[in-house]
């Protein structure tokens, strides 16, 4: 059950010559003799980084979109045009009109995906598989579905909005999804941004699969937008309780949270920057 995960796009670039950083996230899973692309970055680095890493994008026939923000969906353009079908797994809200209202700004800024479903179906030969429930998308690869928000310390990001008619409301981000990957080393969780809360995500996968520990958590944790120090402390405690052997953070984790995580877990910690990869 050999599995390889490679970070294709991330805020920082690793040491591989030709790999570039961008604000966004994308990861490639190689398992079961297939390639599954999770997110696509914002569209600046996917093609260049794939070339630098010797990865052929046209071999990819399966994509998972963790949510509908531009920095996770913009690179879809690098997969067009396509003649062969690409299966795309996501929550149906990925096409919702998503906005952000930053502090001291008087207007809302569009941060959703710039592609319509119709455009992707026509130009990328995309076949959408919309999922709201936990489900298997490949042997040993599971899509989270909607993640229940049950912790009292992982609160929603109030800056993130969705447009309904002429009004803006807080985006519930029901489309935030993650993957659980069964590997020879143990179960691995791969996240996009973890808007649902990384502890909620681990708890959800534990409940759905019966796993009481996970080998690794890889990806964005959204700890760069902490609601309180309590959230960071309780998240670190949850990492320990789930007996993680690897915590490889990306994208929206933030320097402070990454530093705290490193100081707590030392050799179990890694920066999952663009170009980073691991086998399990």
Beta strands, then each sheet from edge to edge (+ up, - down):
strand 1: 4-9
strand 2: 26-31
strand 3: 34-38
strand 4: 62-64
strand 5: 86-90
strand 6: 98-100
strand 7: 109-110
strand 8: 126-130
strand 9: 135-138
strand 10: 141-143
strand 11: 160-164
strand 12: 167-170
strand 13: 179-183
strand 14: 186-191
strand 15: 216-220
strand 16: 246-250
strand 17: 269-271
strand 18: 277-279
sheet 1: 8+ 5+ 4+ 3+ 2- 1+ 18-
sheet 2: 7+ 6- 11+ 12-
sheet 3: 9+ 10- 13+ 14- 15- 16- 17-
end
